[in-house]
Amino acid sequence: MKKTIVALLTLASNFSFAHAQQDSIMLDRIYSTSFEKGQAYENLRYLTKQIGNRIAGSERAEQAVTWSKSLMQSMAFDQVYLQDVDVPFWDRGLTEEAYIVDSKEKLQVLALGGSVATPKSGLTAEVVEVELLSELRQRGDEVRGKIVFVNKPWDESIVETGVAYGLNSSQRSRGPAEAAKLGAVAYLFRSLSSSVADDFPHTGGTRYVAGIDSIPAIAISAVSAQKLSAALKGDPKTKVFLTNSAAWKGIVKSHNVIAEWRGSEKPDEIITIGGHIDSWDVGEGAHDNGTGTMGTLDAIRTLMSLGYKPKHTIRLVFYMNEENGVQGSLKYGEMAKAKQEKIIAAIESDAGGFAPRGFDIKASAASVSWIQANWKPLFEQKFWVSRFLQGSPGVDSGVWGEHFPNTVMFNFRPDPHRYFDIHHTAKDVFEAVDRRELQSGVAALASLLYLVDQQSDQIGK
């Protein structure tokens, strides 16, 4: 009996070793193909230079939809289609300006997404500076009729830049409504930038509350924030002039772009991969999220070029409206739930195109431990990809994943250290992306997609 058990254990060990060797060889082929023949960089060049930034509802967003669909149709997908999505269309307009009244010193600003406009002639008011929204309540009537200036520097002691970003992002989204409650006439928010020397303002979404006056909400660059703070220390009565012409343009018909590569063994079981195709309306939407869409597309193209035949159906999804409404992911989840689809796994790329570091995983502790023991070694030693940690899914996957609690979700994590220098700014352009780093990310995504497809029965426990 003991000999039989030993023999079975030896057989299992040999099988596992052989499987790992086979996977290692496949990953080598994936990486070599991505570096030598990858097309993500050139596709990104077209998306950014020929189409440009693409806020949901805009003409350029629909150009991106049409072009993406044609790009998918040129590949070996079994089906390519559009999914109708109604999206809100916000337009920042042509006018944005701010300066310190006495010195006429210009401040670098951008309206936050969703902001209302100032009066056509602009507005001038004294400024109340705070670091945290909680301080506003203590200032009471002092806020009425003034511009609230939230000047919270980036916490450089935090290694995880995404965590540092998250600590301040609620002040961007909730701040204007909180300031308006106290009678403020406008809201100035220090941009979420990881560089104190950054003179580019960073936009991003904000929201208002029904029944409370909507006031202009403006992002100010880190450098300009320091200038304004210094002026206020010299003269607490310092006034600032603001003008912007942003407006909501109503609800517009748009689309998610979807392509399917049918599985050979379990076609009714779906692995979703993708990212959002829209971007903010400054820069070119290169890292956020051109690299995510073009990278996931090229991950599939890489596997196709190697003659790979997936066991499960691989579904590529380019979501619309992640930046200011997540209507694309809401629609995707609604339709998938109505069809009672079985989505076994999801991979999302929406954190830039810098060198890949790994994936955050939404799964059981047992599944994450298995991935760490079996997949991490395949990536770590040769490809410098070592982060396989339990964590949150991407924004879009997280939204539609509310309908699919058992879906294992992977959130692609490139190197984060420089991402928030360019995030939501005019600096997010094609030239900020390195081809080698982008194609390395493509290879990591393709490798993960291959492993999920081959061994999904091991990770859904």
C-alpha positions as a Markdown table, in Angstrom:
| # | Residue | x | y | z |
|---|---|---|---|---|
| 1 | Met | 0.0 | 0.0 | 0.0 |
| 2 | Lys | 2.8 | 2.4 | 0.9 |
| 3 | Lys | 4.5 | 1.6 | -2.4 |
| 4 | Thr | 1.3 | 2.5 | -4.2 |
| 5 | Ile | 1.0 | 5.8 | -2.4 |
| 6 | Val | 4.6 | 6.7 | -3.1 |
| 7 | Ala | 4.2 | 5.8 | -6.8 |
| 8 | Leu | 1.1 | 8.0 | -7.1 |
| 9 | Leu | 2.8 | 10.9 | -5.4 |
| 10 | Thr | 5.8 | 10.5 | -7.7 |
| 11 | Leu | 3.6 | 10.4 | -10.7 |
| 12 | Ala | 1.7 | 13.5 | -9.6 |
| 13 | Ser | 5.0 | 15.3 | -8.9 |
| 14 | Asn | 6.4 | 14.3 | -12.3 |
| 15 | Phe | 3.2 | 15.5 | -14.0 |
| 16 | Ser | 3.3 | 18.8 | -12.2 |
| 17 | Phe | 7.0 | 19.3 | -13.1 |
| 18 | Ala | 6.3 | 18.5 | -16.8 |
| 19 | His | 3.3 | 20.9 | -16.8 |
| 20 | Ala | 5.5 | 23.7 | -15.3 |
| 21 | Gln | 8.1 | 23.0 | -17.9 |
| 22 | Gln | 5.5 | 23.2 | -20.7 |
| 23 | Asp | 4.2 | 26.5 | -19.3 |
| 24 | Ser | 7.7 | 27.9 | -19.0 |
| 25 | Ile | 8.4 | 27.2 | -22.6 |
| 26 | Met | 5.1 | 28.8 | -23.7 |
| 27 | Leu | 5.8 | 32.0 | -21.6 |
| 28 | Asp | 9.3 | 32.2 | -23.3 |
| 29 | Arg | 7.6 | 32.1 | -26.7 |
| 30 | Ile | 5.0 | 34.7 | -25.6 |
| 31 | Tyr | 7.6 | 37.1 | -24.4 |
| 32 | Ser | 9.8 | 36.7 | -27.5 |
| 33 | Thr | 6.9 | 37.2 | -29.8 |
| 34 | Ser | 5.7 | 40.3 | -28.0 |
| 35 | Phe | 9.1 | 41.9 | -28.1 |
| 36 | Glu | 9.8 | 41.0 | -31.7 |
| 37 | Lys | 6.4 | 41.3 | -33.4 |
| 38 | Gly | 4.2 | 43.2 | -31.0 |
| 39 | Gln | 1.8 | 45.8 | -32.4 |
| 40 | Ala | 0.6 | 47.5 | -29.3 |
| 41 | Tyr | 3.0 | 50.4 | -29.6 |
| 42 | Glu | 2.1 | 51.2 | -33.2 |
| 43 | Asn | -1.6 | 50.8 | -32.5 |
| 44 | Leu | -1.2 | 53.1 | -29.6 |
| 45 | Arg | 0.5 | 55.6 | -31.8 |
| 46 | Tyr | -2.6 | 55.7 | -34.1 |
| 47 | Leu | -5.1 | 55.9 | -31.2 |
| 48 | Thr | -3.3 | 58.8 | -29.6 |
| 49 | Lys | -2.0 | 60.7 | -32.7 |
| 50 | Gln | -4.8 | 60.2 | -35.2 |
| 51 | Ile | -7.7 | 60.2 | -32.8 |
| 52 | Gly | -6.4 | 61.8 | -29.6 |
| 53 | Asn | -8.2 | 62.2 | -26.2 |
| 54 | Arg | -11.6 | 60.7 | -26.1 |
| 55 | Ile | -14.0 | 61.7 | -23.3 |
| 56 | Ala | -17.2 | 59.8 | -23.4 |
| 57 | Gly | -19.9 | 61.3 | -25.6 |
| 58 | Ser | -17.4 | 63.2 | -27.8 |
| 59 | Glu | -16.8 | 62.7 | -31.5 |
| 60 | Arg | -13.3 | 61.4 | -30.9 |
| 61 | Ala | -14.7 | 58.8 | -28.5 |
| 62 | Glu | -16.9 | 57.4 | -31.3 |
| 63 | Gln | -13.9 | 57.6 | -33.7 |
| 64 | Ala | -12.1 | 55.4 | -31.2 |
| 65 | Val | -15.0 | 52.9 | -31.1 |
| 66 | Thr | -15.2 | 52.7 | -34.9 |
| 67 | Trp | -11.5 | 52.3 | -35.3 |
| 68 | Ser | -11.2 | 49.7 | -32.5 |
| 69 | Lys | -14.0 | 47.6 | -34.0 |
| 70 | Ser | -12.2 | 47.6 | -37.4 |
| 71 | Leu | -9.0 | 46.6 | -35.7 |
| 72 | Met | -10.6 | 43.7 | -34.0 |
| 73 | Gln | -12.3 | 42.7 | -37.3 |
| 74 | Ser | -8.9 | 42.4 | -38.9 |
| 75 | Met | -7.9 | 39.7 | -36.4 |
| 76 | Ala | -9.1 | 36.1 | -36.1 |
| 77 | Phe | -11.9 | 36.7 | -33.7 |
| 78 | Asp | -15.1 | 34.7 | -34.2 |
| 79 | Gln | -17.4 | 37.7 | -33.4 |
| 80 | Val | -17.0 | 41.4 | -33.1 |
| 81 | Tyr | -19.8 | 43.7 | -32.1 |
| 82 | Leu | -20.8 | 46.9 | -30.4 |
| 83 | Gln | -22.9 | 47.2 | -27.2 |
| 84 | Asp | -25.0 | 50.3 | -27.0 |
| 85 | Val | -24.4 | 52.5 | -23.9 |
| 86 | Asp | -26.0 | 55.8 | -23.0 |
| 87 | Val | -23.3 | 58.1 | -21.6 |
| 88 | Pro | -23.3 | 61.6 | -20.1 |
| 89 | Phe | -21.3 | 64.1 | -22.2 |
| 90 | Trp | -19.4 | 66.8 | -20.3 |
| 91 | Asp | -17.6 | 69.5 | -22.3 |
| 92 | Arg | -15.0 | 71.7 | -20.6 |
| 93 | Gly | -15.4 | 74.4 | -23.1 |
| 94 | Leu | -12.7 | 76.8 | -24.4 |
| 95 | Thr | -12.1 | 79.1 | -21.5 |
| 96 | Glu | -10.1 | 78.2 | -18.3 |
| 97 | Glu | -8.1 | 80.8 | -16.5 |
| 98 | Ala | -7.0 | 81.7 | -13.0 |
| 99 | Tyr | -4.7 | 84.3 | -11.5 |
| 100 | Ile | -3.9 | 86.0 | -8.2 |
| 101 | Val | -5.6 | 89.4 | -8.5 |
| 102 | Asp | -3.0 | 91.7 | -6.9 |
| 103 | Ser | 0.1 | 90.3 | -8.6 |
| 104 | Lys | -1.7 | 89.0 | -11.8 |
| 105 | Glu | 0.4 | 85.9 | -11.4 |
| 106 | Lys | -1.2 | 83.1 | -13.5 |
| 107 | Leu | -2.2 | 79.8 | -11.9 |
| 108 | Gln | -2.2 | 76.6 | -13.9 |
| 109 | Val | -5.7 | 75.1 | -13.7 |
| 110 | Leu | -8.1 | 72.7 | -15.2 |
| 111 | Ala | -11.8 | 72.3 | -14.5 |
| 112 | Leu | -12.6 | 69.0 | -12.7 |
| 113 | Gly | -14.7 | 66.7 | -14.7 |
| 114 | Gly | -18.4 | 67.5 | -14.2 |
| 115 | Ser | -17.8 | 71.0 | -13.0 |
| 116 | Val | -20.2 | 73.8 | -13.8 |
| 117 | Ala | -19.0 | 77.1 | -15.3 |
| 118 | Thr | -18.3 | 80.3 | -13.7 |
| 119 | Pro | -20.3 | 83.4 | -14.8 |
| 120 | Lys | -19.2 | 84.5 | -18.3 |
| 121 | Ser | -17.3 | 87.4 | -16.8 |
| 122 | Gly | -15.6 | 85.1 | -14.3 |
| 123 | Leu | -15.6 | 85.5 | -10.5 |
| 124 | Thr | -13.3 | 87.1 | -8.0 |
| 125 | Ala | -13.2 | 86.3 | -4.3 |
| 126 | Glu | -11.0 | 85.9 | -1.3 |
| 127 | Val | -9.6 | 82.5 | -0.6 |
| 128 | Val | -9.9 | 80.2 | 2.4 |
| 129 | Glu | -7.1 | 77.7 | 2.5 |
| 130 | Val | -7.4 | 74.3 | 4.3 |
| 131 | Glu | -5.6 | 71.0 | 4.0 |
| 132 | Leu | -8.5 | 68.7 | 4.8 |
| 133 | Leu | -12.3 | 69.0 | 4.1 |
| 134 | Ser | -12.9 | 68.3 | 7.8 |
| 135 | Glu | -11.3 | 71.7 | 8.6 |
| 136 | Leu | -14.0 | 73.5 | 6.6 |
| 137 | Arg | -16.7 | 72.9 | 9.2 |
| 138 | Gln | -14.5 | 74.6 | 11.8 |
| 139 | Arg | -14.2 | 77.7 | 9.6 |
| 140 | Gly | -18.0 | 78.1 | 9.5 |
| 141 | Asp | -19.3 | 81.4 | 8.2 |
| 142 | Glu | -15.7 | 82.4 | 7.2 |
| 143 | Val | -16.3 | 80.3 | 4.1 |
| 144 | Arg | -19.4 | 82.0 | 2.8 |
| 145 | Gly | -18.8 | 84.0 | -0.4 |
| 146 | Lys | -15.2 | 82.8 | -0.8 |
| 147 | Ile | -13.2 | 80.3 | -2.8 |
| 148 | Val | -12.3 | 77.2 | -0.8 |
| 149 | Phe | -8.7 | 76.1 | -1.6 |
| 150 | Val | -7.9 | 72.5 | -0.4 |
| 151 | Asn | -4.1 | 72.3 | -0.4 |
| 152 | Lys | -3.2 | 68.8 | 0.7 |
| 153 | Pro | 0.3 | 67.8 | -0.5 |
| 154 | Trp | 0.9 | 64.2 | -1.8 |
| 155 | Asp | 2.0 | 62.0 | 1.1 |
| 156 | Glu | 5.5 | 60.9 | -0.2 |
| 157 | Ser | 6.0 | 58.6 | 2.7 |
| 158 | Ile | 3.5 | 56.1 | 1.2 |
| 159 | Val | 5.2 | 53.6 | -1.1 |
| 160 | Glu | 2.0 | 52.5 | -2.8 |
| 161 | Thr | 1.2 | 55.5 | -5.0 |
| 162 | Gly | -2.3 | 54.2 | -5.6 |
| 163 | Val | -2.9 | 54.3 | -1.9 |
| 164 | Ala | -1.6 | 57.9 | -1.7 |
| 165 | Tyr | -3.9 | 58.8 | -4.6 |
| 166 | Gly | -6.9 | 57.2 | -2.9 |
| 167 | Leu | -6.3 | 59.1 | 0.4 |
| 168 | Asn | -6.9 | 62.4 | -1.3 |
| 169 | Ser | -9.3 | 61.5 | -4.2 |
| 170 | Ser | -12.4 | 61.8 | -2.0 |
| 171 | Gln | -11.5 | 65.4 | -1.4 |
| 172 | Arg | -11.7 | 65.9 | -5.2 |
| 173 | Ser | -15.0 | 64.1 | -5.6 |
| 174 | Arg | -16.8 | 65.3 | -2.5 |
| 175 | Gly | -15.1 | 68.6 | -1.9 |
| 176 | Pro | -17.2 | 71.0 | -4.1 |
| 177 | Ala | -20.5 | 69.8 | -2.5 |
| 178 | Glu | -19.0 | 70.2 | 1.0 |
| 179 | Ala | -17.8 | 73.7 | 0.2 |
| 180 | Ala | -21.1 | 74.7 | -1.4 |
| 181 | Lys | -23.0 | 73.7 | 1.8 |
| 182 | Leu | -21.1 | 76.4 | 3.6 |
| 183 | Gly | -21.7 | 79.0 | 1.0 |
| 184 | Ala | -18.4 | 78.9 | -1.0 |
| 185 | Val | -18.5 | 80.4 | -4.5 |
| 186 | Ala | -15.9 | 78.0 | -6.0 |
| 187 | Tyr | -13.6 | 75.2 | -5.1 |
| 188 | Leu | -9.9 | 75.0 | -5.9 |
| 189 | Phe | -8.3 | 71.6 | -5.4 |
| 190 | Arg | -4.5 | 70.8 | -5.3 |
| 191 | Ser | -3.9 | 68.3 | -8.0 |
| 192 | Leu | -3.2 | 64.7 | -7.2 |
| 193 | Ser | 0.4 | 64.6 | -8.4 |
| 194 | Ser | 3.2 | 62.6 | -6.9 |
| 195 | Ser | 5.7 | 65.4 | -7.8 |
| 196 | Val | 5.9 | 68.7 | -5.9 |
| 197 | Ala | 7.6 | 70.2 | -8.9 |
| 198 | Asp | 4.7 | 69.5 | -11.2 |
| 199 | Asp | 3.2 | 72.6 | -12.8 |
| 200 | Phe | 0.6 | 70.6 | -14.8 |
| 201 | Pro | -2.9 | 70.5 | -13.3 |
| 202 | His | -4.6 | 67.1 | -13.1 |
| 203 | Thr | -8.2 | 66.8 | -13.9 |
| 204 | Gly | -10.5 | 64.0 | -12.6 |
| 205 | Gly | -14.1 | 63.5 | -11.7 |
| 206 | Thr | -16.2 | 65.3 | -9.1 |
| 207 | Arg | -19.8 | 65.2 | -8.2 |
| 208 | Tyr | -22.5 | 67.4 | -6.8 |
| 209 | Val | -25.4 | 66.7 | -4.4 |
| 210 | Ala | -29.0 | 67.3 | -5.3 |
| 211 | Gly | -30.4 | 70.3 | -3.4 |
| 212 | Ile | -27.1 | 71.9 | -2.9 |
| 213 | Asp | -25.8 | 74.7 | -5.2 |
| 214 | Ser | -23.3 | 73.5 | -7.7 |
| 215 | Ile | -20.1 | 75.7 | -7.7 |
| 216 | Pro | -17.2 | 75.7 | -10.1 |
| 217 | Ala | -14.6 | 73.0 | -9.2 |
| 218 | Ile | -11.1 | 73.6 | -10.4 |
| 219 | Ala | -7.9 | 71.6 | -10.1 |
| 220 | Ile | -4.7 | 73.6 | -9.6 |
| 221 | Ser | -1.2 | 72.4 | -10.2 |
| 222 | Ala | 1.1 | 71.5 | -7.3 |
| 223 | Val | 3.5 | 74.4 | -8.2 |
| 224 | Ser | 0.6 | 76.9 | -8.5 |
| 225 | Ala | -0.9 | 75.6 | -5.2 |
| 226 | Gln | 2.4 | 76.4 | -3.5 |
| 227 | Lys | 2.5 | 79.9 | -5.0 |
| 228 | Leu | -1.1 | 80.6 | -3.9 |
| 229 | Ser | -0.4 | 79.3 | -0.4 |
| 230 | Ala | 2.6 | 81.6 | -0.1 |
| 231 | Ala | 0.6 | 84.5 | -1.3 |
| 232 | Leu | -2.1 | 83.8 | 1.4 |
| 233 | Lys | 0.6 | 83.6 | 4.1 |
| 234 | Gly | 1.7 | 87.1 | 3.0 |
| 235 | Asp | -1.8 | 88.4 | 2.8 |
| 236 | Pro | -4.8 | 86.4 | 4.1 |
| 237 | Lys | -7.1 | 88.7 | 2.1 |
| 238 | Thr | -5.6 | 87.6 | -1.2 |
| 239 | Lys | -8.2 | 87.3 | -4.0 |
| 240 | Val | -8.2 | 85.0 | -7.0 |
| 241 | Phe | -9.9 | 85.4 | -10.3 |
| 242 | Leu | -11.4 | 82.3 | -11.9 |
| 243 | Thr | -13.2 | 81.7 | -15.2 |
| 244 | Asn | -14.2 | 78.5 | -17.0 |
| 245 | Ser | -16.9 | 77.5 | -19.5 |
| 246 | Ala | -17.6 | 73.9 | -18.8 |
| 247 | Ala | -21.1 | 72.4 | -19.4 |
| 248 | Trp | -23.1 | 69.2 | -19.5 |
| 249 | Lys | -24.3 | 68.4 | -23.0 |
| 250 | Gly | -26.9 | 65.7 | -22.1 |
| 251 | Ile | -27.0 | 62.0 | -22.7 |
| 252 | Val | -25.3 | 60.6 | -25.8 |
| 253 | Lys | -25.5 | 57.2 | -27.5 |
| 254 | Ser | -22.1 | 55.4 | -27.3 |
| 255 | His | -20.7 | 51.9 | -27.3 |
| 256 | Asn | -18.6 | 49.2 | -25.7 |
| 257 | Val | -16.5 | 47.4 | -28.2 |
| 258 | Ile | -16.5 | 43.6 | -27.8 |
| 259 | Ala | -14.7 | 40.7 | -29.6 |
| 260 | Glu | -14.9 | 37.0 | -28.9 |
| 261 | Trp | -12.5 | 34.2 | -29.6 |
| 262 | Arg | -14.5 | 31.0 | -29.2 |
| 263 | Gly | -13.3 | 28.3 | -26.8 |
| 264 | Ser | -12.6 | 24.8 | -28.2 |
| 265 | Glu | -13.6 | 22.8 | -25.1 |
| 266 | Lys | -15.7 | 25.0 | -22.9 |
| 267 | Pro | -17.1 | 27.8 | -25.1 |
| 268 | Asp | -19.8 | 28.7 | -22.7 |
| 269 | Glu | -17.3 | 29.6 | -20.0 |
| 270 | Ile | -15.9 | 33.1 | -20.6 |
| 271 | Ile | -12.7 | 34.8 | -19.7 |
| 272 | Thr | -13.0 | 38.6 | -20.0 |
| 273 | Ile | -10.0 | 40.8 | -20.7 |
| 274 | Gly | -9.8 | 44.5 | -21.5 |
| 275 | Gly | -9.9 | 48.1 | -20.2 |
| 276 | His | -11.7 | 51.4 | -20.9 |
| 277 | Ile | -11.4 | 53.1 | -24.3 |
| 278 | Asp | -12.4 | 56.6 | -23.1 |
| 279 | Ser | -10.1 | 59.1 | -21.6 |
| 280 | Trp | -10.1 | 62.5 | -20.1 |
| 281 | Asp | -10.1 | 65.4 | -22.5 |
| 282 | Val | -6.5 | 66.6 | -21.9 |
| 283 | Gly | -3.4 | 65.0 | -23.3 |
| 284 | Glu | -3.9 | 62.0 | -25.6 |
| 285 | Gly | -5.1 | 59.3 | -23.1 |
| 286 | Ala | -1.9 | 57.3 | -23.7 |
| 287 | His | -1.2 | 55.6 | -20.4 |
| 288 | Asp | -4.8 | 56.2 | -19.3 |
| 289 | Asn | -5.9 | 54.1 | -20.9 |
| 290 | Gly | -4.6 | 53.6 | -24.4 |
| 291 | Thr | -1.9 | 51.2 | -23.1 |
| 292 | Gly | -4.7 | 49.2 | -21.4 |
| 293 | Thr | -6.8 | 48.7 | -24.5 |
| 294 | Met | -4.0 | 48.3 | -27.0 |
| 295 | Gly | -2.1 | 46.1 | -24.6 |
| 296 | Thr | -4.9 | 43.6 | -23.9 |
| 297 | Leu | -5.7 | 43.5 | -27.7 |
| 298 | Asp | -2.1 | 42.7 | -28.4 |
| 299 | Ala | -2.0 | 40.1 | -25.7 |
| 300 | Ile | -4.7 | 38.2 | -27.6 |
| 301 | Arg | -3.0 | 38.8 | -31.0 |
| 302 | Thr | 0.2 | 37.4 | -29.5 |
| 303 | Leu | -1.5 | 34.1 | -28.6 |
| 304 | Met | -3.3 | 34.0 | -31.9 |
| 305 | Ser | 0.0 | 34.4 | -33.8 |
| 306 | Leu | 1.5 | 31.4 | -31.9 |
| 307 | Gly | -1.4 | 29.2 | -33.1 |
| 308 | Tyr | -2.9 | 28.9 | -29.7 |
| 309 | Lys | -6.4 | 27.4 | -29.4 |
| 310 | Pro | -8.2 | 28.6 | -26.2 |
| 311 | Lys | -10.2 | 26.1 | -24.1 |
| 312 | His | -12.6 | 28.8 | -23.0 |
| 313 | Thr | -14.1 | 31.7 | -24.9 |
| 314 | Ile | -11.9 | 34.8 | -24.6 |
| 315 | Arg | -13.9 | 38.0 | -24.6 |
| 316 | Leu | -12.1 | 41.3 | -25.2 |
| 317 | Val | -14.1 | 44.3 | -23.9 |
| 318 | Phe | -13.2 | 48.0 | -24.4 |
| 319 | Tyr | -15.5 | 49.8 | -21.9 |
| 320 | Met | -16.9 | 53.2 | -22.5 |
| 321 | Asn | -17.2 | 56.0 | -19.8 |
| 322 | Glu | -15.0 | 54.6 | -17.1 |
| 323 | Glu | -13.6 | 58.1 | -16.4 |
| 324 | Asn | -16.9 | 59.9 | -15.6 |
| 325 | Gly | -19.7 | 57.5 | -15.1 |
| 326 | Val | -18.8 | 53.8 | -15.6 |
| 327 | Gln | -21.9 | 53.4 | -17.8 |
| 328 | Gly | -20.1 | 50.9 | -20.1 |
| 329 | Ser | -19.3 | 48.5 | -17.3 |
| 330 | Leu | -22.8 | 48.9 | -15.8 |
| 331 | Lys | -24.2 | 47.9 | -19.2 |
| 332 | Tyr | -21.8 | 45.0 | -19.7 |
| 333 | Gly | -22.8 | 43.6 | -16.3 |
| 334 | Glu | -26.5 | 44.1 | -16.9 |
| 335 | Met | -26.4 | 42.3 | -20.3 |
| 336 | Ala | -24.2 | 39.5 | -19.0 |
| 337 | Lys | -26.4 | 38.9 | -16.0 |
| 338 | Ala | -29.6 | 38.9 | -18.3 |
| 339 | Lys | -28.0 | 36.2 | -20.5 |
| 340 | Gln | -26.9 | 34.2 | -17.4 |
| 341 | Glu | -23.4 | 34.0 | -18.6 |
| 342 | Lys | -20.7 | 32.1 | -16.9 |
| 343 | Ile | -17.7 | 34.4 | -16.6 |
| 344 | Ile | -15.0 | 32.4 | -14.8 |
| 345 | Ala | -12.3 | 35.0 | -14.8 |
| 346 | Ala | -11.6 | 38.7 | -15.7 |
| 347 | Ile | -8.3 | 40.5 | -16.5 |
| 348 | Glu | -8.3 | 44.3 | -16.5 |
| 349 | Ser | -5.5 | 46.7 | -17.5 |
| 350 | Asp | -6.0 | 50.3 | -16.4 |
| 351 | Ala | -2.9 | 51.4 | -14.5 |
| 352 | Gly | -0.6 | 52.6 | -17.3 |
| 353 | Gly | 1.9 | 51.1 | -19.6 |
| 354 | Phe | 5.1 | 51.1 | -17.5 |
| 355 | Ala | 7.1 | 48.0 | -16.8 |
| 356 | Pro | 4.9 | 45.2 | -15.5 |
| 357 | Arg | 5.2 | 44.2 | -11.8 |
| 358 | Gly | 2.3 | 41.7 | -11.4 |
| 359 | Phe | -1.4 | 41.5 | -10.7 |
| 360 | Asp | -3.7 | 42.1 | -7.8 |
| 361 | Ile | -6.1 | 39.2 | -7.4 |
| 362 | Lys | -9.7 | 39.1 | -6.2 |
| 363 | Ala | -10.1 | 35.5 | -5.3 |
| 364 | Ser | -10.2 | 33.2 | -2.2 |
| 365 | Ala | -7.1 | 33.0 | -0.1 |
| 366 | Ala | -6.6 | 29.4 | -1.2 |
| 367 | Ser | -6.7 | 30.4 | -4.9 |
| 368 | Val | -4.2 | 33.3 | -4.3 |
| 369 | Ser | -1.9 | 30.9 | -2.5 |
| 370 | Trp | -2.1 | 28.4 | -5.3 |
| 371 | Ile | -1.2 | 31.1 | -7.8 |
| 372 | Gln | 1.7 | 32.3 | -5.7 |
| 373 | Ala | 3.0 | 28.8 | -5.5 |
| 374 | Asn | 2.5 | 27.8 | -9.1 |
| 375 | Trp | 2.4 | 30.8 | -11.4 |
| 376 | Lys | 4.6 | 33.4 | -9.6 |
| 377 | Pro | 7.8 | 31.4 | -10.1 |
| 378 | Leu | 7.1 | 31.3 | -13.9 |
| 379 | Phe | 7.1 | 35.1 | -14.0 |
| 380 | Glu | 9.5 | 36.1 | -11.3 |
| 381 | Gln | 12.9 | 34.6 | -12.1 |
| 382 | Lys | 13.1 | 35.4 | -15.8 |
| 383 | Phe | 10.6 | 38.2 | -16.4 |
| 384 | Trp | 10.9 | 40.3 | -13.2 |
| 385 | Val | 7.1 | 40.1 | -12.6 |
| 386 | Ser | 6.6 | 39.2 | -8.9 |
| 387 | Arg | 3.5 | 40.8 | -7.5 |
| 388 | Phe | 0.7 | 38.3 | -7.1 |
| 389 | Leu | -1.3 | 39.5 | -4.1 |
| 390 | Gln | -4.9 | 39.4 | -2.9 |
| 391 | Gly | -6.4 | 42.8 | -3.8 |
| 392 | Ser | -9.1 | 44.7 | -5.5 |
| 393 | Pro | -10.2 | 44.3 | -9.1 |
| 394 | Gly | -10.0 | 47.1 | -11.7 |
| 395 | Val | -12.7 | 49.8 | -11.7 |
| 396 | Asp | -14.7 | 48.3 | -14.6 |
| 397 | Ser | -14.4 | 44.7 | -13.6 |
| 398 | Gly | -15.4 | 45.7 | -10.0 |
| 399 | Val | -18.5 | 47.4 | -11.2 |
| 400 | Trp | -19.9 | 44.6 | -13.4 |
| 401 | Gly | -18.4 | 42.0 | -11.0 |
| 402 | Glu | -21.1 | 42.9 | -8.4 |
| 403 | His | -23.3 | 40.5 | -10.5 |
| 404 | Phe | -20.6 | 37.8 | -10.6 |
| 405 | Pro | -19.2 | 37.4 | -7.1 |
| 406 | Asn | -17.5 | 34.1 | -7.9 |
| 407 | Thr | -15.5 | 35.4 | -10.9 |
| 408 | Val | -11.8 | 35.4 | -10.2 |
| 409 | Met | -10.5 | 38.9 | -11.1 |
| 410 | Phe | -7.0 | 40.1 | -12.0 |
| 411 | Asn | -5.9 | 43.7 | -11.9 |
| 412 | Phe | -2.8 | 44.4 | -13.9 |
| 413 | Arg | -0.1 | 46.3 | -11.9 |
| 414 | Pro | 2.7 | 48.0 | -13.8 |
| 415 | Asp | 5.4 | 50.0 | -12.0 |
| 416 | Pro | 3.4 | 52.8 | -10.3 |
| 417 | His | 6.1 | 55.3 | -9.4 |
| 418 | Arg | 5.8 | 57.8 | -12.3 |
| 419 | Tyr | 2.2 | 57.1 | -13.2 |
| 420 | Phe | 0.7 | 59.9 | -11.1 |
| 421 | Asp | 3.1 | 62.4 | -12.5 |
| 422 | Ile | 1.2 | 62.3 | -15.8 |
| 423 | His | -2.2 | 60.8 | -14.8 |
| 424 | His | -5.2 | 63.0 | -16.1 |
| 425 | Thr | -2.9 | 65.7 | -17.5 |
| 426 | Ala | -1.7 | 67.1 | -20.8 |
| 427 | Lys | 1.5 | 65.1 | -20.3 |
| 428 | Asp | -0.3 | 61.8 | -20.9 |
| 429 | Val | 0.8 | 61.5 | -24.5 |
| 430 | Phe | 2.3 | 58.8 | -26.8 |
| 431 | Glu | 5.8 | 60.0 | -26.2 |
| 432 | Ala | 5.5 | 59.2 | -22.5 |
| 433 | Val | 5.2 | 55.5 | -23.3 |
| 434 | Asp | 8.2 | 53.2 | -23.8 |
| 435 | Arg | 7.8 | 50.5 | -26.3 |
| 436 | Arg | 9.8 | 47.9 | -24.4 |
| 437 | Glu | 7.9 | 48.4 | -21.2 |
| 438 | Leu | 4.5 | 48.3 | -23.1 |
| 439 | Gln | 5.3 | 45.1 | -24.9 |
| 440 | Ser | 6.6 | 43.6 | -21.7 |
| 441 | Gly | 3.2 | 44.3 | -20.2 |
| 442 | Val | 1.6 | 42.7 | -23.3 |
| 443 | Ala | 3.6 | 39.6 | -22.7 |
| 444 | Ala | 2.6 | 39.5 | -19.0 |
| 445 | Leu | -1.0 | 39.9 | -19.9 |
| 446 | Ala | -0.8 | 37.2 | -22.6 |
| 447 | Ser | 1.0 | 34.8 | -20.3 |
| 448 | Leu | -1.6 | 35.3 | -17.5 |
| 449 | Leu | -4.4 | 34.8 | -20.0 |
| 450 | Tyr | -2.8 | 31.6 | -21.2 |
| 451 | Leu | -2.4 | 30.2 | -17.7 |
| 452 | Val | -6.0 | 31.1 | -16.7 |
| 453 | Asp | -7.3 | 29.4 | -19.8 |
| 454 | Gln | -5.2 | 26.3 | -19.1 |
| 455 | Gln | -5.7 | 26.0 | -15.4 |
| 456 | Ser | -8.9 | 27.7 | -14.5 |
| 457 | Asp | -10.0 | 24.7 | -12.5 |
| 458 | Gln | -7.2 | 25.4 | -10.0 |
| 459 | Ile | -8.1 | 29.1 | -9.3 |
| 460 | Gly | -11.8 | 29.2 | -8.8 |
| 461 | Lys | -11.9 | 27.3 | -5.6 |
